[in-house]
């Protein structure tokens, strides 16, 4: 593979301490499409699979690579530049590399330069217009510093040509002004996309796929990344949802309510998770419809431990499948903070395991604020209620049920007492 040849040649050519840097550099899978440093802004990478299980965008990949490349350039000078430019042919080593001139390292010096724009001990009035505008929108200086460290290119976006038009566009869509700083913090590269050539066409394309055009403000607040994905990436996710048995309306509903699913990896996340639930006898389409966030959890790190938790407590695989089909959010709950403490309290209420299989939503309610207080009240009144009847109703309806059941209980006791006489 191309990336392997590049790594192998790099480690063979560069000496000593550089090897560990390159191992860090190629921790993900990179495939260089146009390896030219003559125009640093035109270095692209087709993909990198991150630990968050979604494909990183080109700006994110660049910002991940920059610190490593910068350190290599500082150590090896122009040789590192020549090495990448000449790949797959090995460069001819001439004289020991001299420190690279500033013109060659403009890409790598952008980050510290960008951070210096907001780190210098000067009054706010001396800040660049981009940062003053962010302050006006409600973003504090520390978050602006963090943004520039994570995404240095933002410092070079035109305020009038890029940032303001995007913000005004979002406000016109109905996005609350208070949400703008969060959106820009989460996805600063959004400002780098053309409204007319990228963002608006992407929105039209997504509307054709079923995204509710009246809900764009909520969709963007939930996942500003959605507008940065390529059509190929979006279509691949939609194809998977179709293959899972979902209708067009259901897919549009998922993209509207949980747009983050487009960022999930098909091969590392969505397909394996669907296969795992199929082994439990669960229709993956049900979970995708009702709780798509479940597909964002690690199989080994979370899904299997939850399954094992129930199996170790003598639930059968069929019962586990029934529970997750009835309550699709079951696998989104924390073992230590949710499942374990609620399970430990469950036997003290006198309910049987089949009752829990019938109503797995038990695990969704607060132990201290709903389960314990309601059980104590029912027990104190000398009554017995079905688990779902005790927990599911709102507080107002629960009190009505209690009053009605209390009257029935007293009436039964009264008639029984009369018959005894």
Secondary structure, 3 states (H helix, E strand, C coil): CHHHHHHHHHHHHCCCCHHHHHHHHCCCCCCECCCCCCCHHHCCECCCECCCCCECCHHHHHHHHHHHHHHHHHHHCHHHHHHHHHCCCCCCCCCCCCCCCCCCCCCCCHHHHHHHHHHCCCCHHHCCHHHHHHHHHCCCHHHHHHHHHHCHHHHHCCHHHHHHHHHHHHHHHCCCHHHHHHHHHHCHHHHHCCHHHHHHHHHHHHHHCCCCHHHHHHHHHHCHHHHHCCHHHHHHHHHHHHHCCCCHHHHHHHHHHCHHHHHCCHHHHHHHHHHHHHHCCCCHHHHHHHCHHHHHCCHHHHHHHHHHHHHCCCCCHHHHHHHHHHCCCHHHCCHHHHHHHHHHHHHHHCCCHHHHHHCHHHHHCCHHHHHHHHHHHHHHCCCCCCHHHHHCCCHHHHHHHHHHHHHHHHHHHHHHHHHHC
